[in-house]
Amino acid sequence: MYSSDYVWAKVLNYLEEQLTSTVISAWFDDAQVVELTEEKLVLYSPSQLRRETISRRYASYIQDALKEIFDSSAKLEVMGDRELETLKEKDKIATSMDFNPQFSFDNFVVGPSNRFAHGAAMAVTNHPGQVYNPLFIYGPPGIGKTHLLYAIANGIRKTNPNINIVYIKGDQFTNELIAAIGSGKNIEFRSKYREADLFLIDDIQFIAGKDSTQEEFFHTFNALYEEHKQIVMTSDRKPSDMLTLEDRLRTRFEWGLLASIEAPDYETRMAIIKKKAASLGLNLGDDVCDYIAVNVTNNVRQIEGTVKKIMAYRDLNNMPLDLPNVSRAITDMFKSEGNALPTANLIISQVCKFYSIDETVLRGTLRNKGTAEARQVAIYLIRKLTNLSTPEIGKELGKDHTSVLYSINKVEKALQSSDTSLQNHIRDITANINSCL
């Protein structure tokens, strides 16, 4: 779920590479996104000449950017003052974000591993800004943290349809801040977040180690907290385990309530399997549910994915859902505990998230301090965490054997010295990588 500001900033960066900064300044300087859905991107510009030029010359570039960056087939619409006023009158511009209604408390299977977090989320929904503020939910990926986040949003909106809900992921918060600084829209950026009634931030761990982002988030947090606005955060680890998180943020995250979620136990896995199967119209026997619950243990997301695969296998092969057929259908989804190694692509993506740079930049030839460190850390971690040889690592990042060895040696020397900053960066990035396995 990306905000319109984030999407438009990414599109403009793409256009600048395809066209020129002069073209961007000349034709897109006053363009604003007024609506963004899966079907369309609606831009507003007060200038008729600019609207006509954008529609005639650059619509295909914008749609190519959406397809390339977000795999979106959204079509471009450009409107002026009259169309914008009509749109406002018909109340078609969303004033707050929409959340999938399937992510509700009714659809959340409660068990020993998540009962505390579920109860805290319910309390926040019933009394936003009054209890457990902030609420900090943490645990490994795929076990229901985002489900609870959305359930809070949907629950509060039922009693207050006009509430201003703002949702963002940690890495997107950083990217939007960078875009706002680059475009001189700091005030708009701050207003967007500091005027929220309910502020939801997923994967907050990604702001750790980013000085400017932490500074901005510190002031946003304070502004919302002082106004008794509800703040809910999720993370793959508790605040004390975020080594590069500023102390002043760490203490604020712990002001309210820390609620952990763990991997579901057997009984909870059985309940999840049966509930998901029923929602998909599948009739699974107890022996089949038991087989899935015993063998698929990592997280809720994997369990639900397994049930969906069984449905697809049945539809494509017209097979009965007995145990032999189901076991053949889902054998490849089992993962031996402790044997999973990260891929080079996963490591590179997590390094890029941490340093807030695009993968194309990391894989390219740009040489500045921030990019060089990120590239060297990526090479070091690929060598450390995978079985790839140095020539194979070089192919991943477009470097020769000598450059790979240089990067590895440089990081190793820094780690052996008193460079605690780099040590903490690598620990946090490694934790991010491990949480994705």
C-alpha positions, 0 to 999 in steps of 0.5 A: 500500500503506497501513498500517492505522494510516494508514487508520484515522487517515484514517477517523477524520478523515473521521468527525469531519467527518461526526459530531462530536469528542464522538461520536468520543471516546465510541465510538471512543476504544479502537477498534483495527484488528487486520486490514485487507485488500481485503475487510474492516476488523476493529476491536477494542474491549473494550467490548460497548456500544461494539462494538454501537453502532459496528456498529449506528450507524456501520458505514455511515459507516466504509464510506463513508469507506473508499470515499470516501478509498481507493476500497475496498469493505472491509466492517467487522467489530467484535470483542471479547476472545474473538474477538480471542483466537480470531483470534490462535490461528488466526494470522490476524493478519499480523505483517508485510506481504505483498508481491506475489510477482510482484515478485521478482528472477526477474521483474526484467529486468537490463540496463546501466541497472539492473545495479548496483542489481540487484546491490546489492539481491541482496547486501542480500537475501543479507546483510541488515544486513551490507553496503550499509546503508543501500542508497539506490536512486534514479532517475526514476519507473517504472523498477523501484525499487519492484520491487527494494524488494519483491524484497528483501522477498520474498527475505529472507522466503524464508529468514526467514519470521518477519522483521518487515518494515516498508514505508512511503512517505515521505509516508505516514510524515509522515501517520502521524506527524501522526496519532500526535501528534494521538492521543497515540500517539507511543510506538506509532508509534516502536515500529512502525518502530524494532522493524523487522528490515527497514525499506523506505521508498519515495519518501524525498524526500517527507520533505525540508523537513518538520522534525518528520518529519526529526527523527523519521526521524533517530532511527528511522534511528539506532536501526535502524542501531545494531542492524544492521537493514537499511534500504533507501530509494528516491528520484527523486533522490540525497540531494545533490539534495534541497535541503531535506533536513537535512545530518545525514540527507543524510550518513546516507543516503550512509553505505551505498551509492548505486545509480542506475537509469536508463531502460532501453536498447533491448535491455533494453526489448526483453527487458522487452516479450517477458517481459511479453508471455509472462507475459500469453500474447501472441505478439508478433512481433519487428517488433511488439516493435521498434516498441514498444521504439523508440517507448515509451522513458520507463520500464518501467511505460509499457512494461508498460502498453503490452503490457497495452493490446495484450492488451485491444485484441486481446480486445475487437476480436478482431484479429490482433497484426500491426504495423498493428493494434498501431500503431493500438492504442497510438499514443495512448501515445506522448509527445513528449519535452519537450512534456508539461506538468503539469496543475493537479491534478498540481501541487496534489497534489504541493504537498499532499504536500510540505506534508502537507495534504489537497487539500480543505484547500488548495482550501478557505478555511482560512487559517493560515500553513502552508496559506496558503503552500502555496496561494500556492505552488500558484497560483504553480507552476500559473501558471509550469508550465502555460498556464492563465490567472489566471481558470482558476487561480482556478477550480481553487482557488476564488479570484478573479482578484485573489487569484490575482494577489496569491499570484503577486506574493507568491511572486515577491517572496519569491523575489527576496529572501533567502528561501532556504527558499521557494526550496528548497521550490519547487525540490523541489516542481518536481522532484517534479512533473517526476518524474511527467511 
